[in-house]
Amino acid sequence: MRTFLISLVLMFSTIMTPAQTVQEKGSFSGTIQREVSSDYLLYLPFGYNEPSPEWPLLVFLHGSGERGTDIEKVKVHGPPKLIQQGKDFPFVVLSPQCPDSVDWDTETLYALIKHIASEYRIDESRIYITGLSMGGWATWDMAMAYPDYFAAIAPVCARINRNYPSRAAELINLPIWVFHGAADDVVLIGETAKMVKSLEEAGNKARFTIYPTAGHDSWTETYNNPELYEWFLSNQRKPK
């Protein structure tokens, strides 16, 4: 019996030799359409309803703790919190909410921003984006996906996708101000430092603010600083 099995294996190894080993090259292109949706808060500044020029737009992306279907959670941090406390901003503020158990989706965000820009008096040469933690990560994602669209970005305590430092040259003309706490044990500051160094080597003089004693919460001090909003407004995207 053992001799027969060995012979059978040898026989099949001969019969099953591939007749063709050439693999043809090919390519495919197509269009995929999908429906997207997003809940959001929208702040219109004092004087918006009066006849005036177009307004700048600030997009704020929250962190993972504010995901879900309760839009009130978005008011926990950042500009929505300050607006709730009575602060008047000199631009329209868009604060979308990310659904539960997923990360921010760049296509959904871009579609939402374009929708708001078309429905309200928005100056598309002055659209700014910022976010904290997961929202800061998405801020980098949006800049990489649409590098010529935003006038300035400000990621706060954000993760960095592994390949982004090698792509830093794609953001050479984008004004960037990065914030991170030196004692952050959730998202280590080394990721941000590496990205900032790559930007500098590519020719982008990105600003980098390090809070020496701050942990992951580097957003409170960042968003309480009036200089951030003055810096946003000092930047305008140049026409191609």
C-alpha atoms as one frame of an Amber mdcrd trajectory, in Angstrom:
protein
   0.000   0.000   0.000   2.789   2.415   0.854   4.475   1.807  -2.509   1.244
   2.550  -4.372   0.676   5.867  -2.618   4.170   7.080  -3.368   3.761   6.161
  -7.033   0.428   7.986  -7.161   1.928  11.187  -5.811   4.735  11.020  -8.333
   2.286  10.446 -11.147   0.133  13.472 -10.210   3.148  15.716  -9.832   3.922
  15.018 -13.446   0.384  15.424 -14.740  -0.354  18.712 -12.862   2.653  20.654
 -14.190   1.251  24.074 -15.243   0.886  24.457 -18.963   1.214  28.274 -18.821
   3.148  30.492 -16.401   2.732  33.857 -18.153   0.537  36.398 -16.311  -1.033
  39.078 -18.447  -0.803  42.704 -17.356  -3.919  44.809 -17.182  -5.398  47.974
 -15.718  -8.853  49.122 -14.736 -10.501  52.475 -14.226 -14.056  53.199 -13.266
 -16.330  55.486 -11.310 -17.918  54.440  -8.043 -20.607  56.631  -6.531 -21.775
  56.307  -2.949 -24.169  58.175  -0.731 -22.630  59.896   2.303 -24.151  61.766
   5.217 -23.043  63.659   8.302 -24.575  65.424  11.273 -22.954  68.713  12.198
 -23.110  71.938  14.158 -22.854  75.188  12.214 -22.056  78.548  13.748 -22.765
  81.757  11.850 -20.863  84.778  13.195 -22.412  87.998  14.401 -23.293  90.089
  11.374 -23.550  87.156   8.970 -27.125  88.051   7.980 -26.145  91.586   7.061
 -24.992  92.351   3.524 -21.320  91.501   3.512 -18.580  89.787   1.552 -18.004
  86.071   1.783 -16.881  84.648   5.123 -13.947  82.388   6.019 -14.804  78.883
   7.244 -13.191  77.016  10.138 -13.733  73.234  10.200 -13.297  71.555  13.591
 -12.911  67.761  13.929 -13.483  66.255  17.368 -11.735  63.281  18.959 -12.859
  59.664  19.360 -14.757  60.326  22.587 -17.318  62.530  20.850 -18.360  60.040
  18.168 -21.976  58.888  17.990 -25.443  60.303  17.355 -25.691  62.830  20.197
 -24.613  66.045  18.511 -24.370  67.780  21.887 -21.199  65.766  22.585 -19.388
  67.798  19.935 -19.620  70.825  22.244 -17.316  69.210  24.825 -14.047  70.603
  23.442 -12.606  73.153  21.065 -14.421  75.914  19.188 -17.929  74.415  19.721
 -17.328  74.532  23.481 -16.188  78.156  23.293 -19.179  79.103  21.144 -21.481
  77.453  23.685 -19.823  79.621  26.349 -20.585  82.759  24.365 -17.452  83.369
  22.288 -17.978  85.132  18.974 -15.711  83.944  16.171 -14.993  86.026  13.042
 -15.776  83.111  10.716 -18.328  80.399  10.089 -17.529  77.315  12.167 -18.455
  73.839  10.927 -18.228  71.020  13.500 -19.321  67.644  12.086 -19.819  64.484
  14.139 -18.176  61.176  13.311 -20.388  58.069  13.700 -19.698  55.431  16.333
 -16.937  52.846  15.861 -15.396  54.362  12.717 -12.735  56.935  11.891 -13.254
  60.159  10.001 -13.825  59.626   6.278 -12.077  62.150   4.038 -14.548  61.874
   1.153 -17.519  62.484   3.452 -15.826  65.468   5.067 -14.856  66.991   1.745
 -18.391  66.563   0.384 -19.797  68.202   3.520 -17.384  71.133   3.330 -18.183
  71.689  -0.346 -21.890  71.555   0.467 -21.570  74.177   3.210 -19.409  76.340
   0.947 -22.101  76.267  -1.719 -25.055  76.859   0.617 -23.533  79.697   2.646
 -21.485  82.771   1.791 -18.109  81.088   2.164 -14.815  82.319   0.748 -13.225
  79.072  -0.468  -9.805  80.677  -0.486 -10.064  80.932   3.317 -11.089  77.481
   4.536  -9.182  76.271   7.590  -9.240  72.878   9.269  -8.196  71.751  12.737
  -8.877  68.807  15.000  -7.779  67.090  18.171  -6.510  63.529  18.616  -8.537
  61.442  16.127  -9.669  64.725  14.589  -6.065  65.893  14.343  -5.201  62.690
  12.523  -8.080  63.421  10.133  -6.748  66.962   9.694  -3.519  65.487   8.312
  -5.570  63.087   6.181  -7.611  65.911   4.691  -4.490  67.937   3.913  -2.895
  64.952   2.182  -6.049  64.109   0.248  -6.759  67.723  -0.800  -3.424  69.580
  -0.465  -4.475  72.526  -2.635  -7.845  73.188  -1.017  -7.180  74.436   2.514
  -5.706  77.813   3.421  -4.139  76.497   6.662  -4.317  73.496   9.002  -3.707
  72.996  12.729  -3.499  69.356  13.920  -3.528  68.892  17.711  -2.030  65.816
  19.491  -2.521  63.811  16.310  -1.357  60.459  15.044   0.577  60.465  11.780
   0.075  57.881   9.048   3.306  55.969   8.494   3.849  57.167   4.934   3.070
  60.842   5.533   6.620  61.983   6.435   7.828  60.663   3.069   5.057  62.697
   1.385   5.789  65.940   3.220   6.768  67.695  -0.018   3.115  67.488  -1.108
   2.326  70.073   1.605   5.198  72.414   0.855   2.936  75.439   0.266   0.411
  74.773   3.037   0.631  76.873   6.240   0.734  74.418   9.164   0.743  74.925
  12.927   1.141  71.732  14.957   0.477  71.281  18.686   1.462  68.454  21.038
   2.056  67.769  24.723   5.527  66.507  25.619   4.048  64.155  28.251   1.374
  62.697  25.934   1.223  58.937  26.580  -1.720  58.303  24.236  -0.196  59.656
  21.031   3.555  59.971  21.460   5.071  63.280  20.437   7.754  61.504  18.383
   5.281  60.954  15.530   4.529  64.657  15.300   8.208  65.611  15.638   9.122
  63.316  12.749   6.417  64.821  10.546   7.454  68.388  11.374  11.091  67.563
  10.628  10.100  66.082   7.263   8.097  69.211   6.468  11.065  71.420   7.316
  13.383  69.327   5.168  10.910  69.653   2.290  10.880  73.437   2.655   7.723
  73.984   4.707   8.449  76.139   7.758   5.665  74.622   9.856   5.126  76.023
  13.331   5.449  73.497  16.156   4.199  74.267  19.659   5.190  71.820  22.400
   3.583  72.039  25.837   6.330  70.769  28.198   4.045  69.394  30.933   0.868
  68.608  28.996  -0.358  65.067  28.460  -2.859  64.141  25.769  -4.972  67.192
  26.526  -3.036  69.763  24.581  -6.249  71.020  23.008  -7.573  73.125  25.879
  -4.628  75.517  25.827  -4.503  75.457  22.040  -8.118  76.413  21.427  -8.139
  78.963  24.259  -5.325  80.854  22.539  -6.622  83.807  20.448  -3.377  83.774
  18.462  -4.457  80.543  16.740  -7.502  82.193  15.198  -5.545  85.307  14.242
  -3.024  83.033  12.520  -5.785  81.234  10.618  -7.176  84.524   9.339  -3.722
  85.695   8.251  -3.612  82.895   5.670  -5.396  82.786   2.345  -5.053  80.151
  -0.331  -3.410  81.520  -3.419  -5.161  80.932  -6.750  -3.508  78.425  -9.067
